[in-house]
Amino acid sequence: MSENRRASEGVTNPAFTPDDENTENVSSHRYSIDGIEPTPETLQMRRLSVFAEEMPNNLTNLRSRYCDTTIFRNKNFGLLLAIYLLWAVGDSLLIYLPAYAESLELSREEGAMIMSIYGIVSTLSQILAGFLADVVHIPISYLLFSAVFGMSLSILAIPFCQTFTTLALSTTGYATGYSFGIALRIVLIAAILGIDKISETYSIVSIFIGIGYIVYPIVSGHLYDFTRSFPVIFYVDSAIAFLGAILSCGIIYAQKKGKFINK
């Protein structure tokens, strides 16, 4: 009796219930029972209809899995994105620093030494940033402001450097501020949104930084082509970094008001 009922429902395999059967096969058998053989066009339209019904849910699941858009409602995170977009201007300085050293009639060895100083200071500064944050317990918002503001001042000082010593000192300040920003990225994300959001948000911060890495060298190149002056590039880069320092005051305010998830 049960098998007869299954056959009347169009279930070809009695080991499965109708719900476990392939929907398309069940529908095809039912059409055959009614004397109507489904055409390939009918089956295709049915597939498209099911796909159209499920697509919104699939897109929602995909978005929630790979990118939680609710994080953009956090004003502090939006502020952090803007700061790092402006902070990324520091990368374009490395393109013109060797050429500027050559314009000062420094030797090639001295120009190479300037870049070596940048590399050494950059490495040590990231270690120093971790020490100040984890051991000395200086608030990370203060470290961020100091880094971006110090980088801005150091870039501004470069056009006034006329000797190897002064250029090396300015490069040291610039490398310190720029490297502090590198070291503080993950710490700031964890403080603002929580440790569980790092995997979702670090890539977003990196995208904004990458935009800066692409845009600023192009802008600097056009500035140099138009003015034939290295100081103009440094002035503009310093102004952009200074704007980032101003915005970082908002991060200080947020931390003081206890709006960070991780203190």
Sequence and secondary structure as in RCSB ss.txt:
>XXXX:A:sequence
MSENRRASEGVTNPAFTPDDENTENVSSHRYSIDGIEPTPETLQMRRLSVFAEEMPNNLTNLRSRYCDTTIFRNK
NFGLLLAIYLLWAVGDSLLIYLPAYAESLELSREEGAMIMSIYGIVSTLSQILAGFLADVVHIPISYLLFSAVFG
MSLSILAIPFCQTFTTLALSTTGYATGYSFGIALRIVLIAAILGIDKISETYSIVSIFIGIGYIVYPIVSGHLYD
FTRSFPVIFYVDSAIAFLGAILSCGIIYAQKKGKFINK
>XXXX:A:secstr
 HHHHHHHTT S TTS GGGS HHHHHHHHHHHTT    HHHHHHHHHHHHHHHHHHHHHHHHHHH  GGGGG H
HHHHHHHHHHHHTTHHHHHHHHHHHHHHTT  HHHHHHHHHHHHHHHHHHHHHHHHHHHTS   HHHHHHHHHHH
HHHHHHHGGG  SHHHHHHHHHHHHHHHHHHHHHHHHHHHHHH GGGHHHHHHHHHHHHHHHHHHHHHHHHHHHH
HH  HHHHHHHHHHHHHHHHHHHHHHHHHHHTT  S  
